[in-house]
């Protein structure tokens, strides 16, 4: 067993699992990974969105319509992953953001959001990584957090769940080393996404004031960083959170 074999490097030709693939970052990532030669298992609650995405890709992906806001949908994805011959990467991109103050939430809604944002990445990674470790095969996981998980959010449910993803990433990296690398991407205000449309104008102005770079931060930009984290170029990174935020909120 060589040290190179233990780095968890994804290689083209295997299958990448992408949750939340029908829109935003997930959609941009699916396009990028398909162009790089990966096979894809694309997951989203929006089946029509998955179908329209599949029509854009050079090769037909596997599609799975599943709701990750509860155990049944997560179990669907876990089952689908057991049928993949060569699962080289899992990208836990699906997320739930409402943009509401805490007093408007009830317990079922909080639980649903934590299922999507925290429990799904926890259980999907468990299902993906455990067989690889048992077979001494490399793999990669990328979790999606947010600057809201690092500096807080007026939506306390979203902010606290995304903070949990950062801690989860560090723990998963320890749990599945040395075979499976687990890293996290923490985007700032990503343009042309559903979350951007829900943020009020004053918050847009605040993000713009904090950003130190003027380069457009869009879904394709975040997808590039995710692809890097599943490539051999990141072979020495695990348990890390990479901010993709134009230098906002220096920390």
Secondary structure, 3 states (H helix, E strand, C coil): CCCHHHCCCCCCCCEEEEECCCCHHHHHHHHHHHHCCCEEEEEECCHHHHHHHHCCCCCCCEEEECCCCCHHHHHHHHHHHHCCCCEEEEEECCCCCCCCCHHHCCHHHHHHHHHHHHHHHHHHHHHHHHHHHHCCCCEEEEEECCHHHHHCCCCHHHHHHHHHHHHHHHHHHHHHCCCEEEEEEEECCCECCHHHHHCCHHHHHHHHHHCCCCCCCEHHHHHHHHHHHCCHHHCCCCCCEEEECCCCCCC
